[in-house]
Amino acid sequence: MHYLAIGVRCLIGTVFVVSFIGKFTARGALADLVGSLRELRLLPENRVRTAARLLTTAEGGIAALLIAPSSTLAGLGLGAAALLLTVFAAGIGIAARRGAHAVCACFGPSQVPLGRRHVVRNALLAAVAVTGIAASASTSPVSPGPAVVAAVSGLLTGVLITRLDDLFDLLFPSAGPTGR
């Protein structure tokens, strides 16, 4: 089970690293996040900018915890990731039911509207993070070969998840970028 924990840490860590970096390296990405949060209409106007900063800081903190060599810190990171991903899923779901038309600023600038696939993605990632916490309880020794396979598998899966909107639009071009 420890290999599962390694793979999950790499998967969730990749998602949070890409999200954190995407908001700081792309021009206007943080402003896009503020705009998206504003469009969700879940927070008072005077709290949106602060929420965007806190959200981005939390994503960076979670990524740092998952990269840490300590299994205790990684467990805290997976727990925080599960909590934040659950909040994302619930918030997007509530906003979508209200008819909000926010774009996905999850990994930087985007024109893809938030929708059901984002709720499902975040809920599944939260479940994966919880699974990683359970798998972290294993104290069995780790062999380098399988550990590398688990890590690379997690990294590649994480990259695919961060490009999910692009993959969806490539595979289902007639559906358009709505994700609904």
Secondary structure, DSSP 4 states (H G I P E B T S, - for coil): -HHHHHHHHHHHHHHHHHHHHHHHHSTTHHHHHHHHHHHHT-S-GGGHHHHHHHHHHHHHHHHHHHHSS-HHHHHHHHHHHHHHHHHHHHHHHHHHHTT---B--TTS---PBP-HHHHHHHHHHHHHHHHHHHHTT------HHHHHHHHHHHHHHHHHHHTHHHHHHHH-GGGGGG--
